[in-house]
Amino acid sequence: MIKRLLTALLLIIFGVGVFLLRSVWPIAFEIVVCLVMLVAVHEMATAMKEHVRLSQRILLYLTVAATCPVSHFFGLAGLFVTIFLSMMVQLVALLFDREITLTGVGLYALMLFYPILLLSLYYLLHVQPENAEFLMIGAIAVACVSDAFAYFVGSLLKGPKLCPSISPKKTVSGAVGGIFGAVAGIFATYGALLLIGIPVTFSVLSIAIAGVVGGIFTEVGDLVESALKRRVGIKDFGNLLPGHGGVMDRLDSILFNTLFVWGYFCYLVPLLGI
């Protein structure tokens, strides 16, 4: 537990440092996102090395490297084109490399979406003309505070298991606590930004909805990664973060929530006018 808390504290300090650096050197944030994505892809590809060949891993690494400049100059359209081209190259490779299996192609496609495309959304949140800080920090805060609440509430109240075949330790009480934690996390972000003078133009109602639904996305993302690890037969994707596992193990609940935050605040909220 102490090791886990110390690692979490170091991650918080690192995150704050990155955001401070972003204010004076914006490209630094994009570089950090690219490096985190590279480590995450490496962890997944290594865990699935039985099916993912070296040539496929190299192509994935090149795709990750391309996301940073492409998103910087061409935005969302450039990211989608990069992902599609990478998949097309992989399919063409089937014509020349008979050792590439359909399972390997499927896992390659999975990693293009999870984590590459999902993490690439941070490039887009980072350049939003308004509320960029709230969107980036809020997406992470919802997931992290939700995880913490789910752990402590579940440990305290216990009760029926949420999904015992996938994650035996998760409880229904923990899941409910996680939703309350997600709401607390996003409102804490909202309050903290206002306190230091960074405006947030979203309504309280839209933020509250984001907390509840974001908490659900966080739980689903956590379960999805647990299911992936069970299928692969591993406990963690890595050991880079003591007490947490690898980078992918820390991103599990963040990735799905980032997709929700991006779609909800950048498209749905303006459309509905809430």
Protein Blocks (a to p, Z undefined) as FASTA:
>chain_A
ZZmmmmmmmmmmmmmmmmmmmmmmmmlmmmmmmmmmmmmmmmmmmmmmmmmcfklmmmmm
mmmmmmmmmmmmnommlmmmmmmmmmmmmmmmmmmmmkbcfklmmmmmmmmmmmmlmmmm
mmmmmmgfghklmmmmmmmmmmmmmmmmmmmmmmmnnpadfblmlmmmbcfklmmmmmmm
mmmmmmmmmmmmmmnopacfbdfklmmmmmmmmmmmmmmmmmmmmmmmmmnopabfbjkb
ghilpfklmmmmmmmmmmmmmmmmmmmmmmnoZZ
